[in-house]
Amino acid sequence: MVVLAVTWVAHEGQEREMLESFERLGAASRQEPGCRLYVVHRHREDKRTFFVYEQYDDDHALQAHRDSPHFQQIVKEELHNAGRRIDAFLMDPIA
């Protein structure tokens, strides 16, 4: 299994657009065969900050996610127009 944890910050006034894009991306991503978990979180106080926690069977499943049409449309176009990714961590579980 591989884990990806990503933080995004919406541009001022683009919070709703980012939220709607993440809702669609999450729904589509959870349907992918190699996706074990895809959860989008929103900061309680700073409504512009989003945290995405993803689990995939392996690197191939993660790459299939990145190559998917919904990823290409939503992440590469919509999310990058609505905000910016501030960090991303690719991790392997230890236990």
C-alpha positions as CSV (number, residue, x, y, z in Angstrom):
1,M,0.0,0.0,0.0
2,V,1.1,3.6,-0.6
3,V,-0.3,6.7,1.0
4,L,-0.5,10.2,-0.4
5,A,-1.2,13.2,1.8
6,V,-1.7,16.6,0.1
7,T,-2.6,20.0,1.4
8,W,-4.3,22.7,-0.8
9,V,-5.2,26.3,-0.2
10,A,-7.9,28.0,-2.1
11,H,-7.4,31.4,-3.6
12,E,-9.4,34.1,-1.8
13,G,-13.0,33.8,-2.9
14,Q,-12.5,30.4,-4.6
15,E,-13.3,28.2,-1.5
16,R,-16.7,27.0,-3.0
17,E,-15.1,26.1,-6.3
18,M,-12.4,24.1,-4.6
19,L,-14.9,22.3,-2.4
20,E,-17.1,21.4,-5.3
21,S,-14.1,20.1,-7.3
22,F,-12.9,18.0,-4.4
23,E,-16.4,16.5,-3.9
24,R,-16.4,15.3,-7.6
25,L,-12.8,14.2,-7.5
26,G,-13.3,12.2,-4.3
27,A,-16.4,10.5,-5.6
28,A,-14.7,9.5,-8.9
29,S,-11.4,8.5,-7.2
30,R,-13.1,6.2,-4.7
31,Q,-14.5,4.2,-7.7
32,E,-11.0,3.4,-9.0
33,P,-10.0,-0.3,-8.6
34,G,-6.8,0.3,-6.8
35,C,-8.1,3.1,-4.5
36,R,-8.5,1.9,-0.9
37,L,-9.4,5.3,0.6
38,Y,-9.8,8.9,-0.5
39,V,-10.9,11.4,2.1
40,V,-10.9,15.2,1.7
41,H,-10.8,17.2,4.9
42,R,-11.4,20.9,5.4
43,H,-9.8,23.0,8.1
44,R,-12.2,23.9,10.9
45,E,-11.1,27.5,11.2
46,D,-9.4,28.3,7.9
47,K,-12.0,27.3,5.3
48,R,-9.5,27.9,2.5
49,T,-7.3,25.0,3.6
50,F,-8.0,21.4,2.4
51,F,-6.2,18.2,3.3
52,V,-6.5,15.1,1.2
53,Y,-5.6,11.6,2.5
54,E,-5.3,8.9,-0.1
55,Q,-4.5,5.1,0.1
56,Y,-3.7,3.0,-3.0
57,D,-2.9,-0.7,-3.4
58,D,0.5,0.1,-4.9
59,D,2.4,2.6,-7.1
60,H,0.6,1.3,-10.2
61,A,-2.8,2.2,-8.7
62,L,-1.6,5.6,-7.8
63,Q,-0.3,6.2,-11.3
64,A,-3.6,5.0,-12.8
65,H,-5.3,7.6,-10.5
66,R,-3.0,10.3,-11.8
67,D,-3.6,9.2,-15.4
68,S,-7.4,9.1,-15.0
69,P,-9.5,11.6,-17.0
70,H,-11.2,12.9,-13.8
71,F,-7.7,13.6,-12.3
72,Q,-6.5,15.3,-15.4
73,Q,-9.7,17.5,-15.6
74,I,-10.3,18.3,-12.0
75,V,-6.7,18.5,-10.5
76,K,-4.8,19.8,-13.5
77,E,-7.4,22.4,-14.5
78,E,-10.0,23.2,-11.9
79,L,-8.0,22.9,-8.6
80,H,-5.0,24.7,-10.0
81,N,-7.3,27.5,-11.1
82,A,-9.0,27.6,-7.7
83,G,-5.9,27.4,-5.5
84,R,-2.5,26.0,-5.0
85,R,-1.0,22.8,-3.6
86,I,1.3,23.7,-0.7
87,D,2.7,20.2,0.1
88,A,2.4,16.6,-0.8
89,F,3.9,13.6,1.0
90,L,4.1,10.1,-0.5
91,M,4.5,7.5,2.2
92,D,4.8,3.8,2.9
93,P,3.2,2.3,6.0
94,I,5.6,0.7,8.5
95,A,3.3,-1.7,10.2
